[in-house]
Amino acid sequence: MYLITFHSNFDANRLQSKLKGLGEVKRKPVPRYLSASCGTCIIFTPDGEYPLEKLMEEDYEGIYIEEGDSYRLLKEKE
């Protein structure tokens, strides 16, 4: 499961639309211990294998992976 943060709600909306049909996609507030510009994140659980490189091509602030009851930063976009 990936948690993806964004600089703007527009970017979150756009990626949410692109990911529909590729797995479970939920839009939520960003957990307090993570920082995000717009305060919105997407929780994405792909159906089967989904290449992380495809997510990295999108507009995002950070991509995290779930580890227990926390998240670990995989990639931050500058």
Jmol script that loads the backbone (N, CA, C; Angstrom):
load data "model"
ATOM      1  N   MET A   1       0.840  -1.175   0.000  1.00  0.00           N
ATOM      2  CA  MET A   1       0.000   0.000   0.000  1.00  0.00           C
ATOM      3  C   MET A   1       0.885   1.238   0.000  1.00  0.00           C
ATOM      4  N   TYR A   2       0.544   2.181  -0.862  1.00  0.00           N
ATOM      5  CA  TYR A   2       1.278   3.440  -0.960  1.00  0.00           C
ATOM      6  C   TYR A   2       0.438   4.587  -0.414  1.00  0.00           C
ATOM      7  N   LEU A   3       1.084   5.544   0.220  1.00  0.00           N
ATOM      8  CA  LEU A   3       0.466   6.793   0.612  1.00  0.00           C
ATOM      9  C   LEU A   3       1.191   7.867  -0.188  1.00  0.00           C
ATOM     10  N   ILE A   4       0.435   8.670  -0.922  1.00  0.00           N
ATOM     11  CA  ILE A   4       1.024   9.668  -1.806  1.00  0.00           C
ATOM     12  C   ILE A   4       0.528  11.044  -1.374  1.00  0.00           C
ATOM     13  N   THR A   5       1.454  11.963  -1.128  1.00  0.00           N
ATOM     14  CA  THR A   5       1.109  13.333  -0.751  1.00  0.00           C
ATOM     15  C   THR A   5       1.330  14.249  -1.953  1.00  0.00           C
ATOM     16  N   PHE A   6       0.705  15.424  -1.895  1.00  0.00           N
ATOM     17  CA  PHE A   6       0.691  16.329  -3.044  1.00  0.00           C
ATOM     18  C   PHE A   6       0.929  17.774  -2.643  1.00  0.00           C
ATOM     19  N   HIS A   7       1.370  18.561  -3.625  1.00  0.00           N
ATOM     20  CA  HIS A   7       1.528  19.995  -3.435  1.00  0.00           C
ATOM     21  C   HIS A   7       0.184  20.712  -3.577  1.00  0.00           C
ATOM     22  N   SER A   8      -0.740  20.126  -4.358  1.00  0.00           N
ATOM     23  CA  SER A   8      -2.035  20.776  -4.573  1.00  0.00           C
ATOM     24  C   SER A   8      -3.144  19.728  -4.679  1.00  0.00           C
ATOM     25  N   ASN A   9      -4.375  20.155  -4.405  1.00  0.00           N
ATOM     26  CA  ASN A   9      -5.529  19.278  -4.549  1.00  0.00           C
ATOM     27  C   ASN A   9      -5.758  18.898  -6.008  1.00  0.00           C
ATOM     28  N   PHE A  10      -5.405  19.783  -6.926  1.00  0.00           N
ATOM     29  CA  PHE A  10      -5.527  19.478  -8.352  1.00  0.00           C
ATOM     30  C   PHE A  10      -4.715  18.242  -8.706  1.00  0.00           C
ATOM     31  N   ASP A  11      -3.464  18.182  -8.226  1.00  0.00           N
ATOM     32  CA  ASP A  11      -2.609  17.022  -8.493  1.00  0.00           C
ATOM     33  C   ASP A  11      -3.203  15.747  -7.891  1.00  0.00           C
ATOM     34  N   ALA A  12      -3.774  15.854  -6.692  1.00  0.00           N
ATOM     35  CA  ALA A  12      -4.396  14.695  -6.035  1.00  0.00           C
ATOM     36  C   ALA A  12      -5.591  14.206  -6.843  1.00  0.00           C
ATOM     37  N   ASN A  13      -6.427  15.123  -7.306  1.00  0.00           N
ATOM     38  CA  ASN A  13      -7.592  14.749  -8.116  1.00  0.00           C
ATOM     39  C   ASN A  13      -7.173  14.053  -9.402  1.00  0.00           C
ATOM     40  N   ARG A  14      -6.162  14.602 -10.049  1.00  0.00           N
ATOM     41  CA  ARG A  14      -5.719  14.056 -11.329  1.00  0.00           C
ATOM     42  C   ARG A  14      -5.172  12.635 -11.164  1.00  0.00           C
ATOM     43  N   LEU A  15      -4.330  12.421 -10.157  1.00  0.00           N
ATOM     44  CA  LEU A  15      -3.774  11.084  -9.957  1.00  0.00           C
ATOM     45  C   LEU A  15      -4.848  10.099  -9.507  1.00  0.00           C
ATOM     46  N   GLN A  16      -5.767  10.547  -8.687  1.00  0.00           N
ATOM     47  CA  GLN A  16      -6.849   9.669  -8.250  1.00  0.00           C
ATOM     48  C   GLN A  16      -7.625   9.157  -9.465  1.00  0.00           C
ATOM     49  N   SER A  17      -7.901  10.013 -10.413  1.00  0.00           N
ATOM     50  CA  SER A  17      -8.612   9.607 -11.635  1.00  0.00           C
ATOM     51  C   SER A  17      -7.800   8.605 -12.446  1.00  0.00           C
ATOM     52  N   LYS A  18      -6.492   8.820 -12.544  1.00  0.00           N
ATOM     53  CA  LYS A  18      -5.633   7.923 -13.318  1.00  0.00           C
ATOM     54  C   LYS A  18      -5.520   6.536 -12.690  1.00  0.00           C
ATOM     55  N   LEU A  19      -5.585   6.459 -11.363  1.00  0.00           N
ATOM     56  CA  LEU A  19      -5.390   5.188 -10.672  1.00  0.00           C
ATOM     57  C   LEU A  19      -6.659   4.345 -10.560  1.00  0.00           C
ATOM     58  N   LYS A  20      -7.820   4.939 -10.830  1.00  0.00           N
ATOM     59  CA  LYS A  20      -9.072   4.183 -10.753  1.00  0.00           C
ATOM     60  C   LYS A  20      -9.004   3.015 -11.724  1.00  0.00           C
ATOM     61  N   GLY A  21      -9.413   1.859 -11.272  1.00  0.00           N
ATOM     62  CA  GLY A  21      -9.384   0.657 -12.086  1.00  0.00           C
ATOM     63  C   GLY A  21      -8.075  -0.111 -11.984  1.00  0.00           C
ATOM     64  N   LEU A  22      -7.069   0.468 -11.312  1.00  0.00           N
ATOM     65  CA  LEU A  22      -5.772  -0.198 -11.149  1.00  0.00           C
ATOM     66  C   LEU A  22      -5.582  -0.745  -9.743  1.00  0.00           C
ATOM     67  N   GLY A  23      -6.589  -0.536  -8.899  1.00  0.00           N
ATOM     68  CA  GLY A  23      -6.530  -0.986  -7.522  1.00  0.00           C
ATOM     69  C   GLY A  23      -7.457  -0.151  -6.673  1.00  0.00           C
ATOM     70  N   GLU A  24      -7.328  -0.286  -5.369  1.00  0.00           N
ATOM     71  CA  GLU A  24      -8.145   0.502  -4.443  1.00  0.00           C
ATOM     72  C   GLU A  24      -7.506   1.865  -4.236  1.00  0.00           C
ATOM     73  N   VAL A  25      -8.297   2.917  -4.437  1.00  0.00           N
ATOM     74  CA  VAL A  25      -7.809   4.295  -4.307  1.00  0.00           C
ATOM     75  C   VAL A  25      -8.719   5.031  -3.330  1.00  0.00           C
ATOM     76  N   LYS A  26      -8.130   5.580  -2.268  1.00  0.00           N
ATOM     77  CA  LYS A  26      -8.889   6.352  -1.278  1.00  0.00           C
ATOM     78  C   LYS A  26      -8.215   7.705  -1.093  1.00  0.00           C
ATOM     79  N   ARG A  27      -9.003   8.728  -0.963  1.00  0.00           N
ATOM     80  CA  ARG A  27      -8.495  10.063  -0.688  1.00  0.00           C
ATOM     81  C   ARG A  27      -8.765  10.369   0.778  1.00  0.00           C
ATOM     82  N   LYS A  28      -7.721  10.832   1.486  1.00  0.00           N
ATOM     83  CA  LYS A  28      -7.828  11.067   2.925  1.00  0.00           C
ATOM     84  C   LYS A  28      -6.996  12.286   3.329  1.00  0.00           C
ATOM     85  N   PRO A  29      -7.217  12.779   4.539  1.00  0.00           N
ATOM     86  CA  PRO A  29      -6.306  13.798   5.075  1.00  0.00           C
ATOM     87  C   PRO A  29      -4.944  13.164   5.358  1.00  0.00           C
ATOM     88  N   VAL A  30      -3.900  13.938   5.225  1.00  0.00           N
ATOM     89  CA  VAL A  30      -2.546  13.441   5.490  1.00  0.00           C
ATOM     90  C   VAL A  30      -2.394  13.209   6.996  1.00  0.00           C
ATOM     91  N   PRO A  31      -1.825  12.061   7.423  1.00  0.00           N
ATOM     92  CA  PRO A  31      -1.577  11.851   8.849  1.00  0.00           C
ATOM     93  C   PRO A  31      -0.734  12.991   9.437  1.00  0.00           C
ATOM     94  N   ARG A  32      -0.982  13.328  10.669  1.00  0.00           N
ATOM     95  CA  ARG A  32      -0.337  14.482  11.310  1.00  0.00           C
ATOM     96  C   ARG A  32       1.186  14.428  11.327  1.00  0.00           C
ATOM     97  N   TYR A  33       1.757  13.245  11.443  1.00  0.00           N
ATOM     98  CA  TYR A  33       3.214  13.151  11.536  1.00  0.00           C
ATOM     99  C   TYR A  33       3.906  13.278  10.172  1.00  0.00           C
ATOM    100  N   LEU A  34       3.118  13.320   9.096  1.00  0.00           N
ATOM    101  CA  LEU A  34       3.677  13.568   7.769  1.00  0.00           C
ATOM    102  C   LEU A  34       3.318  14.989   7.368  1.00  0.00           C
ATOM    103  N   SER A  35       4.188  15.633   6.660  1.00  0.00           N
ATOM    104  CA  SER A  35       3.931  16.996   6.219  1.00  0.00           C
ATOM    105  C   SER A  35       3.482  16.983   4.767  1.00  0.00           C
ATOM    106  N   ALA A  36       2.529  17.823   4.427  1.00  0.00           N
ATOM    107  CA  ALA A  36       2.079  17.938   3.039  1.00  0.00           C
ATOM    108  C   ALA A  36       1.532  19.331   2.798  1.00  0.00           C
ATOM    109  N   SER A  37       1.744  19.818   1.611  1.00  0.00           N
ATOM    110  CA  SER A  37       1.321  21.169   1.263  1.00  0.00           C
ATOM    111  C   SER A  37      -0.187  21.341   1.261  1.00  0.00           C
ATOM    112  N   CYS A  38      -0.904  20.426   0.645  1.00  0.00           N
ATOM    113  CA  CYS A  38      -2.345  20.617   0.512  1.00  0.00           C
ATOM    114  C   CYS A  38      -3.154  19.901   1.591  1.00  0.00           C
ATOM    115  N   GLY A  39      -2.536  19.031   2.363  1.00  0.00           N
ATOM    116  CA  GLY A  39      -3.234  18.336   3.434  1.00  0.00           C
ATOM    117  C   GLY A  39      -4.024  17.118   2.977  1.00  0.00           C
ATOM    118  N   THR A  40      -3.941  16.794   1.683  1.00  0.00           N
ATOM    119  CA  THR A  40      -4.665  15.663   1.119  1.00  0.00           C
ATOM    120  C   THR A  40      -3.681  14.605   0.650  1.00  0.00           C
ATOM    121  N   CYS A  41      -4.030  13.351   0.876  1.00  0.00           N
ATOM    122  CA  CYS A  41      -3.206  12.257   0.361  1.00  0.00           C
ATOM    123  C   CYS A  41      -4.103  11.223  -0.302  1.00  0.00           C
ATOM    124  N   ILE A  42      -3.475  10.350  -1.041  1.00  0.00           N
ATOM    125  CA  ILE A  42      -4.163   9.217  -1.644  1.00  0.00           C
ATOM    126  C   ILE A  42      -3.522   7.958  -1.084  1.00  0.00           C
ATOM    127  N   ILE A  43      -4.370   7.032  -0.675  1.00  0.00           N
ATOM    128  CA  ILE A  43      -3.931   5.702  -0.276  1.00  0.00           C
ATOM    129  C   ILE A  43      -4.214   4.808  -1.478  1.00  0.00           C
ATOM    130  N   PHE A  44      -3.173   4.194  -2.022  1.00  0.00           N
ATOM    131  CA  PHE A  44      -3.311   3.372  -3.224  1.00  0.00           C
ATOM    132  C   PHE A  44      -2.817   1.962  -2.937  1.00  0.00           C
ATOM    133  N   THR A  45      -3.726   0.996  -3.085  1.00  0.00           N
ATOM    134  CA  THR A  45      -3.386  -0.411  -2.961  1.00  0.00           C
ATOM    135  C   THR A  45      -3.587  -1.030  -4.341  1.00  0.00           C
ATOM    136  N   PRO A  46      -2.491  -1.261  -5.076  1.00  0.00           N
ATOM    137  CA  PRO A  46      -2.638  -1.777  -6.442  1.00  0.00           C
ATOM    138  C   PRO A  46      -3.142  -3.208  -6.474  1.00  0.00           C
ATOM    139  N   ASP A  47      -3.876  -3.518  -7.542  1.00  0.00           N
ATOM    140  CA  ASP A  47      -4.262  -4.904  -7.819  1.00  0.00           C
ATOM    141  C   ASP A  47      -3.064  -5.559  -8.475  1.00  0.00           C
ATOM    142  N   GLY A  48      -2.419  -6.471  -7.778  1.00  0.00           N
ATOM    143  CA  GLY A  48      -1.225  -7.113  -8.320  1.00  0.00           C
ATOM    144  C   GLY A  48      -0.029  -6.181  -8.283  1.00  0.00           C
ATOM    145  N   GLU A  49       0.896  -6.401  -9.181  1.00  0.00           N
ATOM    146  CA  GLU A  49       2.116  -5.594  -9.249  1.00  0.00           C
ATOM    147  C   GLU A  49       1.843  -4.289  -9.987  1.00  0.00           C
ATOM    148  N   TYR A  50       2.259  -3.188  -9.405  1.00  0.00           N
ATOM    149  CA  TYR A  50       2.158  -1.885 -10.060  1.00  0.00           C
ATOM    150  C   TYR A  50       3.529  -1.239  -9.942  1.00  0.00           C
ATOM    151  N   PRO A  51       4.180  -0.951 -11.065  1.00  0.00           N
ATOM    152  CA  PRO A  51       5.547  -0.417 -11.002  1.00  0.00           C
ATOM    153  C   PRO A  51       5.614   0.951 -10.325  1.00  0.00           C
ATOM    154  N   LEU A  52       6.445   1.044  -9.321  1.00  0.00           N
ATOM    155  CA  LEU A  52       6.632   2.299  -8.605  1.00  0.00           C
ATOM    156  C   LEU A  52       7.107   3.407  -9.547  1.00  0.00           C
ATOM    157  N   GLU A  53       7.847   3.051 -10.577  1.00  0.00           N
ATOM    158  CA  GLU A  53       8.348   4.037 -11.542  1.00  0.00           C
ATOM    159  C   GLU A  53       7.196   4.792 -12.200  1.00  0.00           C
ATOM    160  N   LYS A  54       6.058   4.135 -12.409  1.00  0.00           N
ATOM    161  CA  LYS A  54       4.902   4.810 -13.015  1.00  0.00           C
ATOM    162  C   LYS A  54       4.362   5.878 -12.082  1.00  0.00           C
ATOM    163  N   LEU A  55       4.349   5.604 -10.766  1.00  0.00           N
ATOM    164  CA  LEU A  55       3.894   6.618  -9.811  1.00  0.00           C
ATOM    165  C   LEU A  55       4.860   7.796  -9.784  1.00  0.00           C
ATOM    166  N   MET A  56       6.145   7.520  -9.925  1.00  0.00           N
ATOM    167  CA  MET A  56       7.156   8.572  -9.841  1.00  0.00           C
ATOM    168  C   MET A  56       7.113   9.531 -11.026  1.00  0.00           C
ATOM    169  N   GLU A  57       6.417   9.155 -12.090  1.00  0.00           N
ATOM    170  CA  GLU A  57       6.278  10.035 -13.246  1.00  0.00           C
ATOM    171  C   GLU A  57       5.202  11.091 -13.025  1.00  0.00           C
ATOM    172  N   GLU A  58       4.380  10.926 -12.003  1.00  0.00           N
ATOM    173  CA  GLU A  58       3.255  11.825 -11.735  1.00  0.00           C
ATOM    174  C   GLU A  58       3.694  13.022 -10.887  1.00  0.00           C
ATOM    175  N   ASP A  59       2.779  13.992 -10.745  1.00  0.00           N
ATOM    176  CA  ASP A  59       3.030  15.145  -9.877  1.00  0.00           C
ATOM    177  C   ASP A  59       2.624  14.773  -8.462  1.00  0.00           C
ATOM    178  N   TYR A  60       3.575  14.778  -7.548  1.00  0.00           N
ATOM    179  CA  TYR A  60       3.327  14.415  -6.157  1.00  0.00           C
ATOM    180  C   TYR A  60       4.340  15.144  -5.286  1.00  0.00           C
ATOM    181  N   GLU A  61       4.149  15.093  -3.991  1.00  0.00           N
ATOM    182  CA  GLU A  61       5.119  15.648  -3.045  1.00  0.00           C
ATOM    183  C   GLU A  61       5.992  14.529  -2.485  1.00  0.00           C
ATOM    184  N   GLY A  62       5.357  13.434  -2.048  1.00  0.00           N
ATOM    185  CA  GLY A  62       6.102  12.301  -1.503  1.00  0.00           C
ATOM    186  C   GLY A  62       5.341  11.008  -1.695  1.00  0.00           C
ATOM    187  N   ILE A  63       6.085   9.916  -1.847  1.00  0.00           N
ATOM    188  CA  ILE A  63       5.490   8.583  -1.931  1.00  0.00           C
ATOM    189  C   ILE A  63       6.015   7.787  -0.744  1.00  0.00           C
ATOM    190  N   TYR A  64       5.091   7.245   0.023  1.00  0.00           N
ATOM    191  CA  TYR A  64       5.408   6.482   1.223  1.00  0.00           C
ATOM    192  C   TYR A  64       4.876   5.072   1.069  1.00  0.00           C
ATOM    193  N   ILE A  65       5.467   4.139   1.795  1.00  0.00           N
ATOM    194  CA  ILE A  65       4.977   2.767   1.831  1.00  0.00           C
ATOM    195  C   ILE A  65       4.621   2.436   3.274  1.00  0.00           C
ATOM    196  N   GLU A  66       3.567   1.668   3.435  1.00  0.00           N
ATOM    197  CA  GLU A  66       3.104   1.298   4.770  1.00  0.00           C
ATOM    198  C   GLU A  66       4.067   0.296   5.402  1.00  0.00           C
ATOM    199  N   GLU A  67       4.409   0.563   6.645  1.00  0.00           N
ATOM    200  CA  GLU A  67       5.237  -0.351   7.441  1.00  0.00           C
ATOM    201  C   GLU A  67       4.609  -0.459   8.822  1.00  0.00           C
ATOM    202  N   GLY A  68       3.854  -1.516   9.017  1.00  0.00           N
ATOM    203  CA  GLY A  68       3.142  -1.682  10.283  1.00  0.00           C
ATOM    204  C   GLY A  68       2.063  -0.628  10.421  1.00  0.00           C
ATOM    205  N   ASP A  69       2.131   0.170  11.488  1.00  0.00           N
ATOM    206  CA  ASP A  69       1.153   1.239  11.659  1.00  0.00           C
ATOM    207  C   ASP A  69       1.774   2.604  11.383  1.00  0.00           C
ATOM    208  N   SER A  70       2.816   2.622  10.546  1.00  0.00           N
ATOM    209  CA  SER A  70       3.501   3.852  10.166  1.00  0.00           C
ATOM    210  C   SER A  70       3.799   3.803   8.666  1.00  0.00           C
ATOM    211  N   TYR A  71       4.428   4.866   8.166  1.00  0.00           N
ATOM    212  CA  TYR A  71       4.798   4.943   6.755  1.00  0.00           C
ATOM    213  C   TYR A  71       6.261   5.339   6.633  1.00  0.00           C
ATOM    214  N   ARG A  72       6.927   4.792   5.618  1.00  0.00           N
ATOM    215  CA  ARG A  72       8.333   5.115   5.338  1.00  0.00           C
ATOM    216  C   ARG A  72       8.401   5.807   3.988  1.00  0.00           C
ATOM    217  N   LEU A  73       9.131   6.918   3.944  1.00  0.00           N
ATOM    218  CA  LEU A  73       9.291   7.678   2.709  1.00  0.00           C
ATOM    219  C   LEU A  73      10.102   6.879   1.698  1.00  0.00           C
ATOM    220  N   LEU A  74       9.547   6.698   0.512  1.00  0.00           N
ATOM    221  CA  LEU A  74      10.266   6.029  -0.573  1.00  0.00           C
ATOM    222  C   LEU A  74      10.924   7.041  -1.510  1.00  0.00           C
ATOM    223  N   LYS A  75      10.160   8.088  -1.839  1.00  0.00           N
ATOM    224  CA  LYS A  75      10.655   9.066  -2.814  1.00  0.00           C
ATOM    225  C   LYS A  75      10.003  10.395  -2.549  1.00  0.00           C
ATOM    226  N   GLU A  76      10.812  11.436  -2.566  1.00  0.00           N
ATOM    227  CA  GLU A  76      10.318  12.790  -2.420  1.00  0.00           C
ATOM    228  C   GLU A  76      10.641  13.553  -3.688  1.00  0.00           C
ATOM    229  N   LYS A  77       9.670  14.254  -4.222  1.00  0.00           N
ATOM    230  CA  LYS A  77       9.871  15.005  -5.460  1.00  0.00           C
ATOM    231  C   LYS A  77      10.219  16.440  -5.113  1.00  0.00           C
ATOM    232  N   GLU A  78      11.234  16.939  -5.757  1.00  0.00           N
ATOM    233  CA  GLU A  78      11.681  18.310  -5.467  1.00  0.00           C
ATOM    234  C   GLU A  78      10.989  19.330  -6.324  1.00  0.00           C
TER     235      GLU A  78
END
end "model"
wireframe off; spacefill off
backbone 0.3
color backbone group
